[in-house]
Structure formats: structure tokens, C-alpha cells
Amino acid sequence: MKYIVLIGDGMADRPIKELGYKTCLQKAYTPNMDRITSEGEAGMVKTIPYGFAPGSDIANLSIFGYDPSKYYSGRAPLEAVARGIKLRSRDVAYRCNLVTLKFLESKNRNRAVMEDYSAGHILTKEAKILIGEINHIMGNKKIIFYPGVSYRHLMIWKGGKNNILNTPPHDITGREIGRYLPSGDGEEVLKRLMERSTEILLSHPVNRKRIRQGLKPANSIWLWGQGKKPAVPKFKDKYGLKGALISAVDLTKGLGIYAGFKIINVKGATGYLDTNYLGKAKAALNALKSVDFVYLHVEAPDEAGHSGNYKNKIKAIEDFDFLVVGTVLNGMKTFKDYRILLLPDHATPVKVRTHTDESVPFAIYDSRVHVKNKGVTFDESIRERKDIVVFKEGYKLMGYFIKG
């Protein structure tokens, strides 16, 4: 038996007036996802447990089959291991975004507005220079900055503080940052680093060039998503399956590493709308020749949700359906017995431009079972049906998918 999980990050949404009060999933043309749903089993799953912030870290941990209340330790440690950064028991990893702040005439930093959580999706080569400068000036034996991809970077605070309340920058787009700055034991260190970063970045040649080109400057770092090294059981020990993971995002790669998966990097996989959808699908099918289980994650719909652009989100969903789901459906025929699990990890409604914690639809296709659910489509309307499976504890879905 072969197993593949297809994640369209943030695909789920809420009704949108401009779309005739339909969601992006309902409006998009998705014949392949609809086929899995109409010929398989449909249901709803709550991937974000009550009391947890609705993040991709929590959601994907749940989908992997790990109870977040037992195993969650923070977002940044997952990204750190994906970049080969070794954390010691007392080290605290922080996510370090390069962001664009809009400063008002008063020059009061607390009144600055979070204009763009991604600094205009800054190029990696530009970001690497800026983070290198930040580390050169502010880094020391206890605090080290590591460059990543585009706007996504890391800071490691050796022996640092962990119990600080921090807000994801994509949650506060268009808002003044004052009330969302770090709060708690150690807050003064983070605030000082963030404020000092602006002094360094404002006049940097990379940003001066971006401004001349009409692009948004990366004029501050934003620290959040902290945590210590997690301890999770290996997926093979838990489910008896050898696995691989395909994603452009360090967060999901890190989760795969801790789970003991082989990480497959695909050329052209960007985590954005221009990602190599087809390359990911082909890599997944090839991987299944040597492993039992593949987790294929596509970030693009989530990024479109954060930007508040429903047209881009519909396009990302349709590309995911045609290039990923369609390719996988055709390619899986080479295996005798197989199962496919399809779902978003969470909702990212374009009107709120951030993650939300409502339940999301899922569908399971089994090559050995022939089902005909005429008219059932893969979208949020699944929740209105009476003949569905509902998982209020998302981490139990994986066992159901594997064991039936």
C-alpha cells in the first residue's frame, strides 16, 4: 500500500461578496479534487485544537498525527532544524521576518504601521545581505542571526527567554505595531533588537536601491514564533511507514526531519504563486517507488490569502488542482493499492488575511474501494452534509487515513 497526503496550504476560506458569497474553493475549477471527493470519503477536521493559535506549525503537526498539546514547542525550532542549525536544550529559536514598516510623521515607532509582513517578498539574495549586516552589527556569542529564504529568517538566542508573547506579523497587516510588540520576561531584549534593526536597515544600499525601483524596503526585523528543540516520536515508529516530504517551506521540512522523513528538494519550488507545482508532483510519484508515504505541501494558496487577493488565491487553487492533484491521480495508477488524503492545513480567509481556526474539509480516496457520491465537491460545503466523518481532534485523522 502506498500513501500520499496533498496539502494545499490555507485553501479553505469564508464566503466572499465579490464571488457571489462563494468561497475561493467553491469558485475555483477543481475537477481533480472534486473527483477524489465524489469517489472517496469526505469529512471535516479541526486541525487547530482549542486554545492554540491558528498557525501552520500547529495545523501540520496535527495532520502528521502528533497531538500538539503533547509535542508542540514552537515554530522556529522546526525551521531551524530544516536549515541544519543544531539547537541545545537551553537555546531558543525565533522566527525573524524582514518586514516593511510605514512610519508616520511623528517618528514614534509605536505608531508605525505593519505595511508588509514580507517586505514585498524580498529576493533571497537581497535578504541574505541584509541579515548578514544585522548579524555583523547586532550578533554576539548569545544572539546569532541566520539567513533563510526571501523574508523568512531565524535568530537563535542561546540560553534565552522563551515565555514572551509575540504576534505573527501577517496577523497585523495595516495596524500600528505598538500594541503587538513583544511582551513578557525578556521583552526588552527583543524590542531593542527590532528597533536597532531599523536604524541599520533604513539607509542600507539594498533598501535604497529597492526604493529607487519602486519596491518596498525591508526596514525592520520582526521576531516571533519562538520555541525550544521539540521531542517527537519518529513517524515510522508510530505508523510503521517509511516516509518522504516535499515542501518549499522550512517549517514543514523541519517537521519532516523530526519525524524521520527523507526531505526532497524540488528545483523551482518557491513557496509562492510561481512555485514548481508539476515538479513537486513528479518528485512525489518518484519517491513512492522507494518509500511508503509522501507528504506533499504547497504554500501558494496561503500566501495569496495573506495578501488579501482572492483572484490569486483562486489561481493558486486551480494550479494546485491541475498540476499537482491531477498529476498525482494519474501517476498513482502505476501502484496497485494506494490511498490519497487531500486537505488544507487550515483556513486563510482573504478578507482577514491571516489564519483562522475553523474546521477544514478533507477527502480520502482508496484505490480498492469504489464509491460514487454524485455532486459532492471539495469545498467548505462538505460541512453541511450529514454523511461525513468529523474529527474534532485533528491528530487522529492520520491514524484513520493509514489504518482505515
Rosetta blueprint (number, residue, H / E / L):
1 M L
2 K E
3 Y E
4 I E
5 V E
6 L E
7 I E
8 G E
9 D L
10 G L
11 M E
12 A E
13 D L
14 R L
15 P L
16 I E
17 K H
18 E H
19 L H
20 G L
21 Y L
22 K E
23 T L
24 C H
25 L H
26 Q H
27 K H
28 A L
29 Y L
30 T L
31 P H
32 N H
33 M H
34 D H
35 R H
36 I H
37 T H
38 S H
39 E L
40 G L
41 E E
42 A E
43 G E
44 M E
45 V E
46 K L
47 T L
48 I L
49 P L
50 Y L
51 G L
52 F L
53 A L
54 P L
55 G L
56 S H
57 D H
58 I H
59 A H
60 N H
61 L H
62 S H
63 I H
64 F L
65 G L
66 Y L
67 D L
68 P H
69 S H
70 K H
71 Y H
72 Y L
73 S L
74 G L
75 R L
76 A H
77 P H
78 L H
79 E H
80 A H
81 V H
82 A H
83 R L
84 G L
85 I L
86 K L
87 L L
88 R L
89 S L
90 R L
91 D L
92 V E
93 A E
94 Y E
95 R E
96 C E
97 N E
98 L E
99 V E
100 T E
101 L E
102 K E
103 F L
104 L L
105 E L
106 S L
107 K L
108 N L
109 R H
110 N H
111 R H
112 A L
113 V E
114 M E
115 E E
116 D E
117 Y L
118 S L
119 A L
120 G L
121 H L
122 I L
123 L L
124 T H
125 K H
126 E H
127 A H
128 K H
129 I H
130 L H
131 I H
132 G H
133 E H
134 I H
135 N H
136 H H
137 I H
138 M H
139 G L
140 N L
141 K L
142 K L
143 I E
144 I E
145 F E
146 Y E
147 P E
148 G E
149 V E
150 S L
151 Y L
152 R E
153 H E
154 L E
155 M E
156 I E
157 W E
158 K L
159 G L
160 G L
161 K L
162 N L
163 N L
164 I E
165 L E
166 N L
167 T L
168 P L
169 P H
170 H H
171 D H
172 I L
173 T L
174 G L
175 R L
176 E E
177 I L
178 G H
179 R H
180 Y H
181 L L
182 P L
183 S E
184 G E
185 D L
186 G L
187 E H
188 E H
189 V H
190 L H
191 K H
192 R H
193 L H
194 M H
195 E H
196 R H
197 S H
198 T H
199 E H
200 I H
201 L H
202 L L
203 S L
204 H L
205 P H
206 V H
207 N H
208 R H
209 K H
210 R H
211 I H
212 R H
213 Q L
214 G L
215 L L
216 K L
217 P L
218 A L
219 N L
220 S E
221 I E
222 W E
223 L E
224 W E
225 G E
226 Q E
227 G E
228 K L
229 K L
230 P L
231 A L
232 V L
233 P L
234 K L
235 F H
236 K H
237 D H
238 K H
239 Y H
240 G L
241 L L
242 K L
243 G E
244 A E
245 L E
246 I E
247 S L
248 A L
249 V L
250 D H
251 L H
252 T H
253 K H
254 G H
255 L H
256 G H
257 I H
258 Y H
259 A L
260 G L
261 F L
262 K E
263 I E
264 I E
265 N L
266 V L
267 K L
268 G L
269 A L
270 T L
271 G L
272 Y L
273 L L
274 D L
275 T L
276 N L
277 Y H
278 L H
279 G H
280 K H
281 A H
282 K H
283 A H
284 A H
285 L H
286 N H
287 A H
288 L L
289 K L
290 S L
291 V L
292 D L
293 F E
294 V E
295 Y E
296 L E
297 H E
298 V E
299 E L
300 A H
301 P H
302 D H
303 E H
304 A H
305 G H
306 H H
307 S H
308 G L
309 N L
310 Y H
311 K H
312 N H
313 K H
314 I H
315 K H
316 A H
317 I H
318 E H
319 D H
320 F H
321 D H
322 F H
323 L H
324 V H
325 V H
326 G H
327 T H
328 V H
329 L H
330 N H
331 G H
332 M H
333 K H
334 T H
335 F L
336 K L
337 D L
338 Y E
339 R E
340 I E
341 L E
342 L E
343 L E
344 P L
345 D L
346 H L
347 A E
348 T L
349 P L
350 V L
351 K L
352 V L
353 R L
354 T L
355 H L
356 T E
357 D L
358 E L
359 S L
360 V E
361 P E
362 F E
363 A E
364 I E
365 Y E
366 D E
367 S L
368 R L
369 V L
370 H L
371 V L
372 K L
373 N L
374 K L
375 G L
376 V L
377 T L
378 F L
379 D L
380 E H
381 S H
382 I H
383 R H
384 E H
385 R L
386 K L
387 D L
388 I L
389 V E
390 V E
391 F E
392 K L
393 E L
394 G H
395 Y H
396 K H
397 L H
398 M H
399 G H
400 Y H
401 F H
402 I H
403 K H
404 G L
